C-alpha cells in the first residue's frame, strides 16, 4: 500500500495539504463537474483499480465447479429467447455469448461477470471524480468496493446480480451527470440503461421508483426535466423492452405469478440479522458507504440533487425489508455511496500525514483480505473449511455459514452449491441400471438447480430430464400418467409409494449442498393419477398459463433477432 501511495498516479497535489481545504474542495468540485475531460492521472487510476479487481478474481475462476444458478442459466442460454417465466433473459444471452467466445469451461462462464464487476469498480471511481474527489477520494472509494465481502462474493458468478450491480451504478452515474450538466443526452441514455437493466433483472425498477420518489420529495414537484428528452428516454426504454413484454403477454405474464409465489415462500424477516447484514457485510467498507450516506444527506456543497441518493437508499432498504427481499437485491445502490464516501474521507483526511492516510487505506483493505477465503475460491475446499473453523474459533463469528433455511454449514452456502453435482449425476446413473428392462422416459426433479446439473452431467440416451419448477416447465410434458421415471425429491417414501404401480427407493443423497441435501432417488414404474395430479398442481401453481397450453417457447417475429438466435444456436 505504501508503494501505491508513492506511485506516480498517487502523487498528491500541494493543494491537498493546504489548511484552507474547504476552498480547495469547492474549486475541485466545480472543476470536475463542469469539465467532462478526465485528467490522464485519473484515467490511469481508474484503469489500475479495474485491473486490480479483474486480477483478484481471474486466477481463481475455475475452482469449486459451477454454482447451482450458473447451471440453470447455462442451459437456458443454449437457445436465444426473449423471456422466461421466472427471470429476465439477459443472463442467458451472456451465457450463450460466453459459450461462443470462450468455450465450455467453468472459467469461460465467469469471464463476463468478472469483467462487469471490474467495470463497476471503474464506475465507482468515476462517480467519485464527478462528485469532486481527487486521487485520495478515488482510491478510498475503489478500495472500499473492491474489498467489500458482499461484492467479492457476487463478482465472478454467472448470475444476474453482477450485471445488476453494474447497471444500477451506470444508471446512478448517468443521472448524476444529467443533474450536473442538464444535457438531454444523459436523460436519453438513462432510458437505455433502464431498458437493459430490466432485461437483466426487474429489480432495477425499484431503484428507478425510489429515485423518482426521492426526487419528488427533494424538489417538491418543481424539478424541471427536458420533456422531449424524457419522452425519448421512455420510447427508447419501450423499444428495448417490447420483445420481452410481448413474450410475457404471449404467456400470460408469468412473472407476476412468480413474484407472488416468491412472496409466499419468503422467509420471515429477522430484523436484527437484516440490519447486521446491511452494516457489516461490506466489511470495513461500512465506514466508507456510511460516510458517503451522511455526506450526501448533510452536505450543502454539491447541490440539492445529491439528497436524492440517501433518501432513495432509505426507501430501498425499507422496501426490501417489507417485501422480505434478499439484501443482495439492492447491492447496486452501494457503489454511489462508496463514491461519495471516498470524497467525504478525502476531505476529512486532507490534513493528516501520508503515513496516517496509508494506515487508513490498509484498514479498509484488511477485513476484505481476511475474508477472501470465505467469498472467493482461493483455497481448496478442505483448506477453506479449516480456515473457517479457525476464524470462527478466534472471532465467534459464524454468520456467513448460516444458510437460507437457517441451518449451519461448514462452508458458506454459495460455496456448497458449487459442489456435489457430479456425485448426484453418478448416483442417477446407477439408478438407470434399475430400469434397464422398464420403459422409463424421464428423470424428474422438483428442483431447478438439480435439473440444470443433470442436464449438464447426465448423458443417457432416451431419458429426458424434466422439472415442474422455474423455466424448465417449458420443456416438460403436461402430464405423466402411465409413464415410468426416475424421481429425485425430498418427499418421504411413505408418500411416494402411493404414486406409482411400483416404487423402488435407490438412495438418499448426503451432500453438503442446499439443493442436494436430503434428496431421495426413486424409480417409479407406471405413475398413477395421484402422482400426475401433484405434478400438474406444481406445474400450474408455478405457471398457470401452462394448463392446456403449448409448452413451446415463443419467439417474436423480428427478422434481425432470428439472425441473433441462429448465431447463438448454430
N, C-alpha and C positions, 0 to 999 in steps of 0.2 A: 504493500500500500504506500510505503514511503517513496518507492520508485515511481508510483503513479503521481504522487504529489510533485515530485521533482521533474517529471517528464515535461517536454515542451508543450503538450496540449493542456497542461495544468498551470502554467506559469501565471500566477495571479497578477493582475494589474495593480499598480500602486494605489489606484482608487479604492481597491478592496480594503486597504489598510488605513484609509482616511477616517479619522474620528467623525467627520461630518458625513456619516454613512447614509443618512436619510436623503440628502440631496443627490448623492450618488445613485441611490436606489431609484429615485424618481426619474433621473436622467436615463438610466439603463432601461427602465420600463417604457418610456416614450420611444427610445431608440429601437428596442426590439419589437414594439408594437407596430410602428409606422414603417420600418424598413424590412421588406419581405426577403431581402437577400441575406442569407446566412453567412456569418464570418467563417473563413476556412477552418479556424481553430475549433469552432462549434461543430462543423460538419465532421471534422476528424474525431472529436469526442463522441459524437453520436454513433459513428461507424465503429469506433473502438468498443463501445458497450454493446452494440448489436452483435458484433463478432464474439465478444466475451460470452454473451448469452448463448449464442449458437454453439460455440465450442464446448461450453459447460455440459451440453446435452448430447452432442452428436456422437461422441465416442461410446456412449452407453445405450444407444437406441436399440440394439438387438437383444438386450438382456431380458430375462424373465418371460419371454414369449408374448403373444398377443393378448390384449385385455379383452374381457367379455364384450364390451361395447364395440371395440375395434372389429372383432369377428363378425358382428352384426352388420356394421356399416360396409365392411369389405364385401360381404356377399351381396348386399343391396346395390353396391356400386358396380356390379358386373353388368347391369343393364341400365342405361340412362333413362331416368324417369323424372317427371315434373312434380311428383308428390307422393306422400305415403300417409297412412292413417295416423301415425304417431310422431313423425319427425318432419322437419323441413329437409329438402333434398340436397343442399349444398355439400354436406359432408360426404354423401355418397358420390357426388361428382368428383370431389377431391380424391376419394378412394379410387375411382375409375381412372382419373388422370395419373395418379401415382403408379398404378399398375402399368400404364402405357409408357411412362417416362423412366421409372426406376426398377420395374420388375416386381417379382413376388417374393418379398422377404420382410421380416419384422422391421428392419431398419428402413426399408423403402416406404412402408406405410407411414413412417413417422417423420420423414424429411419435411413435408409441408407444414405440419404442426409446429415443428421446431423453428422453421423459417418465420412463420407468422408470429410466434411468441417473441422472436428476436425483433421483429418489426414493431411489436407493441412496446418493447423497451425503447426503441428509437423514437417512437411517437411520444412516449412519456417525457424523454429529454427535450423533444421539440416543443411540447406544450410548456415545459418549464422555461425554455428560452423565451417564448412569446408572452409568458407571464411576467418576464423581467429578469429571470435568473441568468447569471453568467456561469463561469466554469464550475465553481463550487456547488451552486444550486443544481446544475445539471448532473453532476457527479452524485450528489446525495439522492436525487430523485431516481436515477438509474440504478444505483446500488440497492436502494430500498426495494424496488420491484424485482430486481434480479435475485435477491436473497430472500424474498418472501416465500416461505414454505408452500403457501397456497398456490402461488404462481409457478413455483418449481414443479409441483406435483401435476399441474394441468398443462404444462408447456410442451409436452412431447407426444402425448397420446392422440390417436386419430379419433377425436371426439369434437362435437360442435362447440364445446366450451372454449377451446383455444382460439377459434375463429371469432367467437362471440366477444372475447376479451379485446381482440384487435379491432373489431368493428365498432364496439362501444367507444373505444378510445379514439378511433378515427372520427366518429360522429362528434364526440366532445371537442376534438381539435377543430373540425370544420365549423362547428357552432361558435367556438371561441373566436376564430378568425373572422367570422361574419360579424359578430358584435364589435370587434376591434376595427374592422375596415368598412363595414356596411356594403361590401361588394356582393352583388347578386349571384356571382359565380359560386360563392361558398354555399349560398342557400340552395341553389340548384344541385350542387354536389351532395348536400345533405339528403336530398330525396333519393339519390342513387345509393348512398351508404345505407339508409334505412331499408331500401329495397333488397340489397344484398344481405343485410342483416336479418331480415325476415325470411329470406330463402335459406338462411343458416339455422336460425332459431327464433321462434316467435317472441321470446322474452325481451328482445330489444325494443318491442313495442312498449313494454313497461318503462324503459328508460326514456323513450320519447314522450310518453304521457306524463311522467313525473317531472321531466324538464319543462314540458309545456305548462303544467300546473304551477311549477315554481316560477316560471316567467310571468304568469298572470299575477301571482302573489307579489313579486318584486316590483313589477311595473304597473300593477293595479289597472290593467286593461289599456294602458297608454303606450304600449310598445308599438313602435312604428316599424312595420315589416313591408318590404317591397312586394306589393301584391302580384305583379306579373311573375316575379321570380318564385314566389310561393306557389302560384298555380303551376308554374313549370316544374317545380320540385314534386308536386303532387302527381302531375301527369307522368313524370319520369318514374316515380315510385309505382304507379299503377301499371305502366307498361312492363316493368320488370317483374311485377308480381302476377300479372294476368294469367300466364300459363299455369301457375300453381293454384290460383283461385279457381280456374276452370277445372283443374283436376279435383280439387276439393268439392266443387259443385257437382261434378260428374259422379262422385262417390258419396254424396250426402253429407259433406263437411264432417268427416270422421274426427277431425282434430278437436272439435268441441266435445264430442263424446269421450275422446281420450283424456282431455283435460278434466272432465267431470270424474272419470274413473280414477285418475291420479289423485284428485282431491279426496275421494272416498277412501283411498288406500293410504293417504298420508299419515305419517306417524304423529303422535301427539306432540305438541310443541313443548319443549323443555326450555323455558325462558333463560334460566342461568346458563345452560350449556350453549344456547344460541348467542347470548351476549359474550360468552367466553370465546367462541369461535370468531365472532366479529372483532374482538380486541386482539386476541393472541395468535390467530392463525396466519398473521403476517410477520410473526417473529418480532425482532427489534424494529422492523419497519412500521410498527404501530406508532412509534414516536414521530415518524415522518408523515404518515397519512393523517394522523390526528392534528399535527401542526398545520398541515395543509387545510384541513377542515376548518380549524379555528381562524386561520389567516383569511380564508375566503369569506367566512362568516362575519369577521370583525373588522378587517382592514378596509380603509376608505381610499387607498391609494390606486387600486386597479380599476375602479369603475363599479357601478351598482350591479351590473350584469353578473359579476362574479358570485353574488349571493345565490344565484340560481343553482349552483352545484351543491353546496351544503344542504340547501332545502330539499333538493332532489334526492340526495343521499338519505336524509331522514325519511322521506316518503317511501323510498325503495325498501329500506330496512323494515319499516312498519308494514308495507305491503307483503313482503316475503314472510314476515312473522305471522301475519293474519292468514295468509294463504298456505302456511306450513310448507313453504318452498325451501329447497336446499339453499344454503347460504352462497354456495359457489355459483348459483344462478346469477348473482349480482356482482361477481368479481370484476366485471368490466367497468364498474363505477370507480374503482380504486386508483387506476393509473393517473387520472386527472388530479386526485387528491395527493398522490405521491409527488406529482409535478409541482403542485402548489406548496407542498411541504418542503420540497427541495429549495424553493425560493425563500420560504419562511426561515429555514435553518441557515441559509446563506446570510440573511440579514442579521440573525442572532449570533452567528459565528464570526462575523466580519472582523471584530476587534481582537479575536483570540489568536494565539500564536499558531504557526504551522504545525507544531507538534500536537497541540490540543485538537486541531482540526483532523489530523491523521488518526488520533485516538477515537474521535467520534465516528469517523468512517469505518474504522475497524470494529467498533461496537455494533454498527448497523449490519456489518457482514458476518460477525462471529456466530450469531444464533443460526443464521441460514446455513453456514458452513457445517456446524454441528448437526443440523437436521438433514443434511444431504442424504445419508443412508436411509432415511425414513420416507423420502419423497422422490428420489430418482435411483435407478438400479445401479449404483456404483459398486456394491458388494455382491458376492454370491448370496443366494437365498439363505444358506446356512449361516454365513457370517453376519448377514443382516439380522437374523433372529438373535444371534449372540450380542450384537451391538445394542439392539433394542432392550434386551434383558438387562444389560449393564446400565444403560441410560435410565431405565425405569427404576432400577435399584438405587441409583445415585440421586435421582430427582423426584421419585414417586409420581412422575407424570406419565400416565398411560392413555390419555385421551386419544391419541392417533391410532391406537389399537382397538378402539371401540367401533364396532361395525354398525351399519344402519339398523339392524334388528335389535341392537342393544347388547349383543354378545361380545366377548373379548377374544380377539385373535392374538397369535404370537407375532403377526406382522400386520401392517395396515391392510384394509380390505382391498384397495385397488391393486396392491401387490399380490395378494392371494388370488385375485381374479385374473391374474396373468399366468396361472399355473394349473395343472391338473387336466387340461383338455385332452392331451394325448392319452392319459390314463383312462379317461372316460370313453374315448373312442375305441381303445383296445378292449375294454370291458363290453362295449356294444358289439364289437366284432366277435367276441366269444359267445354272446347271446345269439348271434346269427347262426352259429353251429347248431343251436337247439331247434331251429326252424327249417333245417335243410329240406325236410320232407313235407313242409307245410306251405300253403300258398300265401305266404306273407307278402304284403305290398308296401308297408310303411314302417318307418321309425318315427314315433310320435313323442313329443315332449311338450310340457306345459311352459317351458322357459325359453324365451327368445335367444338368450346367450348360448344355451346348450345346443339349440337348433343351429345357430351360426357356427359353433365349434364342430358339430358333427358334419355339417355340410362341407367344412374345410378338411377335416381329418379322417372321415369315414369314406372309403371308396369301395362301395359294394354295388354291384350291378342289380338292377331290377328292384331296388328298395329306395323309395322316395322318402326323404326326411321332411317332416311336416310339423307344424305347430299352430295352435289356435290363438296365439298371442302376437301382439305387435304386428309389424308389416308382413310377417311370414304367413299371416292369414290369407293374403292374396295368392299364395302359392299352394294352398291347402284345399282338399276337396270339401264340398258342402256337407257330406255325410259319410259314415264309415260302417254302417250296418253290414254284418256278414263278413267283414274283412278280418284278416289276421295281421298282427303287427307287434313290433317291439315297442314297449311303452316305458318311458322314463318319467317318474313322478314321485312326489313326496307322499302321495296317498298310501295309507296302510293296506296291507294285503287283504285284511278283513273287508274292506270296501271294494277293492279292485276285483276280488274273486267273484263278485256278483255281476260283473260287467261283461263276461265272455263265457263261451261254452267250456273253455279250459284256460286256466291261468297258471303259469309257471313263474315262480319267483327265482330270479337268477342271482342277484347280488345287491347289497346296499353299498353305495359309494361312501367312502370315508376319506374325503379330501378337504383340505383347508381352502375352500373356495365357496363364497357365499351362494353361488348358483348350484354347485355340485354337492355341497354338504347335505347329507340326508336323502339324496336321490336314490330311489329304488329302481332296479331294472326288472321288468316283467316281460314275458312272452304271452300274448293274448291270442287265443285261437277263436276265430269267428265271434267278434264282439257283438253284443246284443243291443236291443233298443235302449236299455238303461245307459250303456256307455255312450251311445250315439246322442242321447239327449243331453248328457253332461258336456260332450264335445261341442254340440251346437249351441248350448247355453253360453259356454265360454266364448265361442266364436261370435255370437250375436251380441253378447254383452260388450265385447271389445269393439265390434264393428257391425252395428245394426243393419247397415246397408247390405251386408253380405247375405242376408236372408233372401233366398230366391233370386239373387243377382249373379251375374257372371263374375268370376274372380280374375279375369284378365285385366292387366294394368292398362290404364287409359293414357294415350299419348295425344296431345293437341296436334291438330293438323297444321303444323307450321313447317314448311319445307326446309328452312335453314336448320331447324333443330333436329330434323330427321338425319341431316348430314352429321350433326354432332353425335346423335345417337349411334349412327353406324360407325363413326370413328371410335367410340368407346367400346363397341361390342364386336368389332371385327376380330 
